[in-house]
Amino acid sequence: MELRKIIEVQTMPGKVLSLKFSDGTAGTLNYEQWFDYQGVFSGLVDDQIFSQVTVNEAGTIEWPGEIDLSPEVLYAIVHHQKIIVDDQIVFDPSLGKGAWL
């Protein structure tokens, strides 16, 4: 799998993230359809904190407190692609929050 970086992120109403990737593609995802507000992500329930998302030097998105999400997973979600490792599907975006296999 080719590694892509995120080069731009914007927040939109309803916990939606607009993402632009290093390969020139772009898309949106609704955070709440994919991720929970548990553990380190619990603070993201606050709209003010959620809106502080940035792109870090590694090319992924990050919130204060070093909370980040993998660009590979975000790319798979936006582009409706499975992640396959050693001929095994490890992430299937058609399964929503249950995508990790």
N, C-alpha and C positions, 0 to 999 in steps of 0.2 A: 504494500500500500504506500502510495506516495504521500509524504508528509506535507501538509499544507499549513500555513500560518494564517491567523486572523490579522487583517491589517486595519480594520475599522469596525467599531461597534457603536450602536446607538440604542437607547431604550425608547420604547414606545408604550403607550397606555396599555394596561392589562398585563404587565410583566412580560411583554414581548421584546425580544432582542432582534435587532437588524444587524446582520453580520456581512462583512465583505472579506473574502479569502484571497490569499496570495496568487491563486490561479485565475483571478479576475471574476470568479463567480460570487454570487451573493444570495442571501435569503433571510428569512425570518423564522423564529421559533418562539413559542409561548413557553416560558420557563416552567410554569405550573403543570403543563401537560407532560413534562419529562422528569422533573426533579421535585423533591420534597424539601420542606423547611426543617430538616432535622440536622443534628450535630453542628458542624461548622457552618452549615447553610441556614441555620435558624434565624440569623439576623437579616437575611435577605427578604423576609416577610415585610419588613419596613420599606415602603416605597422610596424614602429618602436615601437609605443605604443602597437599595437595589439600583438606583439611578447613578450611583458613583462608579459604575463599571468602567474599566479602561482596558486598553490592550497593553500588555506588558512586553518587555524586551524579547521574551521567548516566543511571542506571537500567539498568545492565548489571552482570553479575557480574565480579568481579575477584579475583585472588590477589595476594599480595605480589610486588613487582617489576613492578607495572603490567601483569600478564598478564590480558587480558580476552577476553570472547567477546561478539559482537554479539547484542543482544536480538532483532533481527529473525530471525537464523538460528536462535536457540534456540526462538523462537516457531514458526517453520516446522517444525522438527523435532518439537516436542511436539504440534503440531496437524496434522502430516502434510500441510502445504501447500507448494506450489511457490512460489518467488520469481520473479516475472516483471518484467523491466525492458525498456521499449521493445518490448513484445510478444514478447520472447524469454525463454524459461525459462533462468534462470541458476543455479537451485538446485532440485534435485528430491530430496526426502528419501526417496523410494522406492529410491534408489540407494545408500543408506548412506554410507560414507566417500567414495564417488565422486560425491556429490551435486552438487558444483560442476561446471557444464557450460561 
